[in-house]
C-alpha cells in the first residue's frame, strides 16, 4: 500500500497534534496526527456528528489541557489514542482512524 510521509516524530511535542492535507490522493484527504508520548495516531479531520473539520485554526485539535481531541463546533471530546468520543452529541462514536507507520523516526500514513 502507498504511504505518504508527514513529518518527523521529534517535530511534535510529547502531547501534540498537527493537520495535513494529503493532495497526493484522489480525492485529497484532510487528516491530523496526534502524538501522545510514544503513541502516534492519525484520523480524518471530520467530526462524526456533523462531518465538519474539528479545528478552526491550523493545528489546533486538542483541548486546552491537552487531554482530549476537541471539536471546535460543539465541544465534543475524543480520546487521544483511540479517537472514541466520550462527551458531546456524538458520544459513543469514533473518529475515522488512518493507518500510521513510523520508520527511522519519520511518520507516514498508509492510504
Z-matrix of the N, CA and C atoms (Angstrom, degrees):
N
C 1 1.446
C 2 1.520 1 109.87
N 3 1.332 2 117.00 1 142.40
C 4 1.463 3 118.81 2 179.30
C 5 1.524 4 111.72 3 -67.74
N 6 1.295 5 115.03 4 143.58
C 7 1.461 6 119.38 5 175.57
C 8 1.513 7 109.18 6 -124.77
N 9 1.329 8 114.70 7 151.29
C 10 1.457 9 121.57 8 -175.69
C 11 1.523 10 108.44 9 -122.62
N 12 1.326 11 115.89 10 127.27
C 13 1.457 12 121.34 11 179.48
C 14 1.519 13 110.19 12 -73.73
N 15 1.360 14 115.44 13 132.49
C 16 1.464 15 120.53 14 179.25
C 17 1.519 16 112.08 15 -105.28
N 18 1.328 17 116.74 16 -62.28
C 19 1.463 18 120.83 17 -177.55
C 20 1.519 19 108.68 18 -167.94
N 21 1.309 20 115.60 19 176.20
C 22 1.467 21 120.92 20 175.15
C 23 1.536 22 108.70 21 -84.52
N 24 1.310 23 116.18 22 148.75
C 25 1.466 24 121.50 23 178.00
C 26 1.521 25 110.49 24 -57.91
N 27 1.330 26 117.37 25 -41.67
C 28 1.466 27 120.12 26 -175.66
C 29 1.534 28 113.51 27 -73.36
N 30 1.335 29 118.41 28 -2.53
C 31 1.462 30 120.98 29 173.05
C 32 1.525 31 111.70 30 -79.86
N 33 1.332 32 116.47 31 -10.59
C 34 1.460 33 122.29 32 179.01
C 35 1.519 34 109.34 33 -107.70
N 36 1.330 35 116.31 34 143.16
C 37 1.468 36 120.30 35 173.36
C 38 1.523 37 109.04 36 -68.51
N 39 1.345 38 118.08 37 172.82
C 40 1.464 39 121.90 38 -178.31
C 41 1.522 40 112.47 39 -56.46
N 42 1.323 41 117.30 40 -38.57
C 43 1.469 42 122.18 41 172.68
C 44 1.523 43 105.53 42 -126.18
N 45 1.345 44 115.90 43 111.36
C 46 1.451 45 120.11 44 -171.10
C 47 1.523 46 109.27 45 -160.36
N 48 1.313 47 116.10 46 166.35
C 49 1.470 48 121.98 47 176.22
C 50 1.519 49 108.53 48 -146.41
N 51 1.332 50 114.83 49 151.84
C 52 1.463 51 120.37 50 179.01
C 53 1.525 52 108.94 51 -149.65
N 54 1.327 53 115.09 52 138.51
C 55 1.458 54 120.92 53 -179.80
C 56 1.514 55 112.42 54 -95.79
N 57 1.338 56 115.47 55 153.47
C 58 1.459 57 122.51 56 179.42
C 59 1.521 58 109.12 57 -144.03
N 60 1.313 59 116.52 58 142.36
C 61 1.451 60 120.88 59 169.71
C 62 1.527 61 106.55 60 -107.09
N 63 1.319 62 115.77 61 116.27
C 64 1.458 63 121.04 62 -177.95
C 65 1.527 64 108.47 63 -88.16
N 66 1.320 65 115.48 64 94.22
C 67 1.463 66 120.13 65 -179.48
C 68 1.524 67 111.73 66 -84.35
N 69 1.338 68 116.85 67 -6.53
C 70 1.457 69 120.94 68 178.88
C 71 1.528 70 111.77 69 -75.32
N 72 1.325 71 116.89 70 -12.63
C 73 1.459 72 121.17 71 -178.38
C 74 1.525 73 109.82 72 -103.01
N 75 1.309 74 115.85 73 158.44
C 76 1.466 75 120.58 74 177.57
C 77 1.518 76 107.94 75 -126.58
N 78 1.318 77 119.29 76 108.51
C 79 1.463 78 125.49 77 2.55
C 80 1.529 79 111.42 78 -77.57
N 81 1.329 80 115.54 79 169.05
C 82 1.465 81 120.72 80 177.25
C 83 1.526 82 109.32 81 -63.75
N 84 1.327 83 116.50 82 151.30
C 85 1.464 84 122.36 83 178.57
C 86 1.519 85 109.37 84 -116.24
N 87 1.319 86 117.17 85 134.42
C 88 1.458 87 123.60 86 173.99
C 89 1.524 88 105.35 87 -100.58
N 90 1.337 89 116.90 88 111.14
C 91 1.467 90 121.51 89 -175.60
C 92 1.522 91 109.59 90 -129.16
N 93 1.333 92 115.34 91 171.95
C 94 1.460 93 120.49 92 169.71
C 95 1.512 94 108.49 93 -146.90
N 96 1.328 95 114.81 94 153.79
C 97 1.461 96 120.63 95 175.98
C 98 1.520 97 108.26 96 -113.55
N 99 1.320 98 114.49 97 151.73
C 100 1.459 99 122.02 98 178.10
C 101 1.520 100 108.00 99 -127.19
N 102 1.314 101 115.84 100 128.37
C 103 1.461 102 120.53 101 171.54
C 104 1.513 103 107.62 102 -104.60
N 105 1.323 104 115.05 103 126.79
C 106 1.459 105 122.75 104 174.07
C 107 1.525 106 105.72 105 -124.57
N 108 1.310 107 115.92 106 82.60
C 109 1.452 108 124.80 107 -172.60
C 110 1.528 109 109.57 108 56.65
N 111 1.334 110 119.47 109 -108.93
C 112 1.460 111 121.42 110 -176.32
C 113 1.524 112 113.63 111 -86.97
N 114 1.315 113 118.13 112 -6.08
C 115 1.465 114 120.61 113 -179.19
C 116 1.529 115 109.84 114 -98.68
N 117 1.319 116 115.85 115 130.86
C 118 1.463 117 122.40 116 175.18
C 119 1.527 118 107.20 117 -119.18
N 120 1.330 119 116.45 118 126.76
C 121 1.463 120 121.66 119 177.70
C 122 1.521 121 108.52 120 -129.00
N 123 1.329 122 116.31 121 150.99
C 124 1.469 123 121.65 122 176.62
C 125 1.518 124 108.64 123 -127.44
N 126 1.326 125 115.81 124 143.50
C 127 1.459 126 122.26 125 -177.54
C 128 1.526 127 109.75 126 -139.62
N 129 1.328 128 115.78 127 153.82
C 130 1.458 129 119.41 128 168.57
C 131 1.522 130 107.66 129 -67.51
N 132 1.306 131 116.44 130 141.30
C 133 1.464 132 120.91 131 179.40
C 134 1.524 133 108.60 132 -84.40
N 135 1.325 134 114.84 133 72.20
C 136 1.459 135 121.35 134 -177.22
C 137 1.523 136 108.87 135 -152.16
N 138 1.326 137 115.74 136 120.20
C 139 1.463 138 120.55 137 179.22
C 140 1.530 139 109.69 138 -73.35
N 141 1.328 140 118.55 139 134.42
C 142 1.460 141 120.00 140 178.42
C 143 1.526 142 113.74 141 -64.74
N 144 1.330 143 118.02 142 -17.51
C 145 1.463 144 121.79 143 -179.00
C 146 1.530 145 112.33 144 -76.51
N 147 1.337 146 116.13 145 -52.80
C 148 1.470 147 119.10 146 -175.50
C 149 1.526 148 113.30 147 -124.61
N 150 1.320 149 116.85 148 2.09
C 151 1.471 150 124.68 149 178.04
C 152 1.524 151 113.44 150 62.48
N 153 1.322 152 116.94 151 17.04
C 154 1.454 153 121.43 152 174.57
C 155 1.519 154 110.58 153 -90.14
N 156 1.328 155 117.44 154 167.37
C 157 1.467 156 119.90 155 178.05
C 158 1.528 157 110.99 156 -64.66
N 159 1.321 158 115.72 157 151.23
C 160 1.459 159 121.51 158 -179.35
C 161 1.520 160 112.47 159 -80.17
N 162 1.316 161 117.80 160 -23.85
C 163 1.467 162 121.26 161 -176.09
C 164 1.516 163 110.82 162 -110.85
N 165 1.340 164 115.66 163 156.06
C 166 1.457 165 120.35 164 172.41
C 167 1.517 166 111.53 165 -116.06
N 168 1.319 167 117.39 166 -12.80
C 169 1.458 168 123.53 167 172.40
C 170 1.528 169 107.89 168 -122.42
N 171 1.333 170 117.88 169 149.32
C 172 1.462 171 119.36 170 179.65
C 173 1.530 172 112.08 171 -54.78
N 174 1.318 173 115.09 172 133.56
C 175 1.474 174 123.82 173 173.00
C 176 1.527 175 114.71 174 64.83
N 177 1.321 176 119.78 175 13.51
C 178 1.463 177 122.11 176 176.58
C 179 1.530 178 107.86 177 -102.53
N 180 1.331 179 115.05 178 92.87
C 181 1.463 180 121.72 179 -178.14
C 182 1.526 181 112.81 180 -118.75
N 183 1.321 182 117.69 181 -14.46
C 184 1.462 183 121.14 182 -172.23
C 185 1.521 184 111.67 183 -102.73
N 186 1.335 185 114.84 184 152.83
C 187 1.461 186 120.90 185 173.46
C 188 1.532 187 108.60 186 -63.41
N 189 1.324 188 116.78 187 162.95
C 190 1.465 189 121.02 188 -177.70
C 191 1.528 190 112.30 189 -56.10
N 192 1.339 191 117.49 190 -35.09
C 193 1.466 192 120.25 191 -179.88
C 194 1.529 193 112.63 192 -86.02
N 195 1.334 194 117.48 193 0.25
C 196 1.470 195 124.68 194 178.73
C 197 1.528 196 112.88 195 61.68
N 198 1.329 197 117.31 196 24.05
C 199 1.461 198 119.68 197 178.39
C 200 1.518 199 112.38 198 -93.16
N 201 1.345 200 117.28 199 -17.80
C 202 1.462 201 121.15 200 -176.06
C 203 1.522 202 110.77 201 -142.36
N 204 1.333 203 114.96 202 157.25
C 205 1.457 204 121.86 203 163.83
C 206 1.524 205 104.74 204 -79.07
N 207 1.323 206 117.55 205 135.01
C 208 1.456 207 120.19 206 -176.81
C 209 1.524 208 110.76 207 -126.90
N 210 1.319 209 116.21 208 132.91
C 211 1.457 210 122.02 209 175.63
C 212 1.522 211 108.61 210 -81.28
N 213 1.316 212 117.05 211 124.96
C 214 1.459 213 121.66 212 -178.35
C 215 1.531 214 111.66 213 -68.37
N 216 1.332 215 117.66 214 -25.29
C 217 1.461 216 120.73 215 -174.46
C 218 1.522 217 113.68 216 -72.32
N 219 1.332 218 117.80 217 -37.91
C 220 1.463 219 119.33 218 -176.27
C 221 1.518 220 113.75 219 -144.79
N 222 1.323 221 117.86 220 10.62
C 223 1.451 222 121.26 221 173.36
C 224 1.513 223 116.07 222 78.31
N 225 1.339 224 118.62 223 10.67
C 226 1.467 225 120.19 224 177.73
C 227 1.521 226 109.22 225 -57.67
N 228 1.335 227 116.19 226 143.89
C 229 1.460 228 122.40 227 -179.42
C 230 1.528 229 109.42 228 -116.09
N 231 1.327 230 115.30 229 134.78
C 232 1.461 231 122.53 230 -178.52
C 233 1.524 232 109.18 231 -125.46
N 234 1.327 233 116.68 232 143.11
C 235 1.464 234 121.25 233 177.18
C 236 1.527 235 109.74 234 -65.71
N 237 1.334 236 116.59 235 140.66
C 238 1.459 237 121.88 236 -177.28
C 239 1.524 238 112.44 237 -61.19
N 240 1.327 239 117.03 238 -46.40
C 241 1.465 240 121.16 239 -171.40
C 242 1.523 241 114.25 240 -84.55
N 243 1.330 242 117.84 241 -24.59
C 244 1.470 243 119.91 242 -175.78
C 245 1.523 244 113.50 243 -113.70
N 246 1.339 245 117.37 244 -21.87
C 247 1.459 246 120.74 245 -175.51
C 248 1.513 247 113.41 246 75.76
N 249 1.325 248 117.57 247 10.08
C 250 1.462 249 122.64 248 -178.95
C 251 1.530 250 110.03 249 -77.89
N 252 1.344 251 116.33 250 131.44
C 253 1.467 252 121.11 251 -179.40
C 254 1.527 253 110.12 252 -79.04
N 255 1.329 254 115.54 253 127.76
C 256 1.465 255 120.56 254 -179.97
C 257 1.520 256 112.68 255 -112.41
N 258 1.369 257 116.05 256 -6.79
C 259 1.463 258 119.74 257 -178.64
C 260 1.523 259 109.19 258 -156.89
N 261 1.319 260 116.37 259 136.37
C 262 1.454 261 121.08 260 174.55
C 263 1.515 262 112.06 261 118.20
N 264 1.327 263 117.58 262 -176.05
C 265 1.456 264 121.57 263 -174.52
C 266 1.530 265 113.99 264 -66.91
N 267 1.314 266 118.17 265 -14.65
C 268 1.471 267 120.30 266 177.47
C 269 1.532 268 110.90 267 -108.05
N 270 1.344 269 116.85 268 23.72
C 271 1.466 270 122.52 269 179.91
C 272 1.526 271 110.23 270 -49.38
N 273 1.338 272 115.99 271 129.15
C 274 1.457 273 121.83 272 -179.91
C 275 1.513 274 113.64 273 93.94
N 276 1.329 275 118.23 274 -16.77
C 277 1.466 276 121.19 275 176.17
C 278 1.532 277 108.60 276 -89.81
N 279 1.324 278 116.42 277 176.21
C 280 1.464 279 120.81 278 -178.95
C 281 1.511 280 111.20 279 -137.29
N 282 1.328 281 114.30 280 155.25
C 283 1.453 282 120.70 281 171.59
C 284 1.527 283 108.52 282 -68.74
N 285 1.326 284 116.63 283 155.08
C 286 1.466 285 121.13 284 177.76
C 287 1.518 286 108.86 285 -81.10
N 288 1.322 287 115.06 286 119.21
C 289 1.458 288 121.54 287 -175.36
C 290 1.531 289 110.66 288 -84.84
N 291 1.316 290 115.84 289 146.68
C 292 1.465 291 124.13 290 176.76
C 293 1.531 292 106.78 291 -116.93
N 294 1.335 293 116.59 292 137.26
C 295 1.467 294 120.63 293 179.68
C 296 1.527 295 110.78 294 -65.64
N 297 1.332 296 115.67 295 139.51
C 298 1.464 297 123.29 296 -178.41
C 299 1.523 298 108.74 297 -125.12
N 300 1.322 299 115.56 298 141.91
C 301 1.471 300 122.24 299 170.85
C 302 1.522 301 107.57 300 -127.96
N 303 1.331 302 115.49 301 144.34
C 304 1.465 303 120.53 302 174.93
C 305 1.518 304 106.56 303 -120.04
N 306 1.320 305 115.44 304 123.94
C 307 1.455 306 121.96 305 -177.60
C 308 1.520 307 107.64 306 -134.76
N 309 1.324 308 116.77 307 118.55
C 310 1.463 309 122.23 308 -179.82
C 311 1.536 310 111.18 309 53.44
N 312 1.339 311 116.28 310 44.56
C 313 1.477 312 125.22 311 176.90
C 314 1.526 313 113.63 312 68.01
N 315 1.332 314 117.20 313 15.70
C 316 1.467 315 121.73 314 177.47
C 317 1.518 316 108.02 315 -110.68
N 318 1.344 317 115.79 316 133.96
C 319 1.463 318 122.33 317 -178.76
C 320 1.530 319 108.53 318 -91.67
N 321 1.329 320 114.77 319 128.87
C 322 1.466 321 122.59 320 176.04
C 323 1.509 322 108.40 321 -123.45
N 324 1.335 323 116.85 322 148.86
C 325 1.450 324 121.25 323 168.26
C 326 1.520 325 106.80 324 -107.59
N 327 1.337 326 113.87 325 147.28
C 328 1.461 327 120.36 326 179.58
C 329 1.523 328 107.29 327 -108.46
N 330 1.314 329 116.06 328 118.78
C 331 1.458 330 121.83 329 -177.33
C 332 1.523 331 109.08 330 -109.43
